[in-house]
Amino acid sequence: MGELRERSQAELIRLIAEGSEEAFAVVFHRYRNKIYTVALHYLKADPLAEEAVQDIFMRVWTYRDRLEGVVNFEAFLFILARNVLLNHLKKQAKEFSRESSSTAEPFPEKSADSRLVDAQNAYLLKRAIKNLPAQQRKVFELAREEDLSYKEIGEILQISPLTVKKHMAEAMKSLRNQLQDHLKVLFFLFLNFF
């Protein structure tokens, strides 16, 4: 790990994208305190800040295969941190609202069929996303999964917000077409089954 500390940021990110836990540990130690300070500022509680830091770096590791397209890792990391912190704050607000509301009713449990349909839809969407061209996929994932603005995505990928918008529109059109094709096949099978 000692020799990895001397590597450039770009090399470390490339190694993380390839699955290097040692490179990930170096980056974690490099940014952990900065992220923790920001998290503590917003969440106002040490345990929550620690949990947020873990969530942020867990996402970095989980989505490591997408890091190669990231030009400015520090900007990416802090935008990711902002989004995770906002999610934590929203979660806290919901919990507070639930606790303070005495008339809140629990959400009804979904049926097994409904859960199966949800799982199948999620699988189809994930497969359709994987079929997108690389740049469209990166833009879509940063916009939808990380909830970044076109401007933020442009900064991370070093492209203009207009180019991000174009990639997003093309990605949405492609996903719509792929999913509609699947629905047509299901409809055809349904008609032939009965």
SULJOLIN-V50678 format. One record per residue. SS is DSSP state (H for helix, E for strand, L for the rest). PSI is psi in whole degrees, 0 to 359 (999 if undefined). D_LAST is the distance of its C-alpha to the last C-alpha in whole Angstrom. Layout:
SS,PSI,D_LAST / SS,PSI,D_LAST
This chain:
L,331,63 / L,317,66 / L,333,66 / H,330,63 / H,335,64 / H,348,66 / L,154,63 / L,162,62 / H,314,59 / H,319,57 / H,318,58 / H,318,57 / H,319,54 / H,317,53 / H,320,53 / H,315,51 / H,331,48 / L,354,49 / L,15,49 / L,112,53 / H,328,53 / H,317,57 / H,322,56 / H,317,54 / H,321,57 / H,313,60 / H,320,57 / H,310,57 / H,331,60 / H,323,61 / H,350,59 / H,310,59 / H,322,62 / H,315,61 / H,319,58 / H,317,59 / H,315,61 / H,316,59 / H,316,57 / H,322,59 / H,317,61 / H,322,57 / H,342,56 / L,13,60 / L,131,59 / H,311,60 / H,322,57 / H,321,54 / H,318,56 / H,317,56 / H,319,52 / H,318,51 / H,316,53 / H,317,51 / H,316,48 / H,311,49 / H,334,50 / H,321,47 / H,320,45 / H,314,48 / H,317,47 / H,320,43 / L,28,43 / H,329,46 / H,346,44 / H,357,44 / H,337,48 / H,332,49 / H,353,48 / L,120,50 / L,319,53 / L,91,55 / H,320,54 / H,317,56 / H,316,55 / H,314,51 / H,317,52 / H,329,54 / H,318,51 / H,317,49 / H,316,51 / H,315,51 / H,319,48 / H,318,48 / H,320,50 / H,319,49 / H,320,46 / H,318,48 / H,320,50 / H,318,47 / H,317,46 / H,318,49 / H,319,49 / H,317,46 / H,318,47 / H,317,50 / H,318,48 / H,318,46 / H,324,49 / H,345,51 / L,118,49 / L,346,49 / L,7,46 / L,131,43 / L,145,40 / L,152,38 / L,139,35 / L,146,32 / L,139,30 / L,149,27 / L,165,24 / H,321,23 / H,317,20 / H,318,22 / H,322,24 / H,316,21 / H,316,20 / H,316,24 / H,318,25 / H,317,22 / H,318,23 / H,319,26 / H,315,26 / H,319,24 / H,316,27 / H,317,30 / H,320,28 / H,321,28 / H,319,32 / H,334,33 / L,350,32 / L,152,34 / L,152,38 / H,311,40 / H,320,42 / H,319,39 / H,316,38 / H,314,41 / H,313,42 / H,314,38 / H,320,39 / H,324,42 / H,314,41 / H,318,38 / L,328,39 / L,354,42 / L,42,42 / L,151,45 / L,164,46 / H,323,46 / H,315,50 / H,319,50 / H,318,48 / H,319,50 / H,318,53 / H,315,51 / H,0,50 / L,46,53 / L,164,51 / L,153,51 / H,329,49 / H,320,48 / H,321,47 / H,314,45 / H,318,43 / H,313,42 / H,320,41 / H,317,39 / H,317,38 / H,321,37 / H,315,35 / H,319,33 / H,315,32 / H,316,31 / H,317,29 / H,315,27 / H,315,26 / H,316,25 / H,326,23 / H,321,21 / H,318,21 / H,318,19 / H,323,17 / H,318,16 / H,315,15 / H,318,13 / H,317,11 / H,315,10 / H,319,9 / H,314,7 / H,321,6 / H,337,6 / H,325,4 / L,999,0
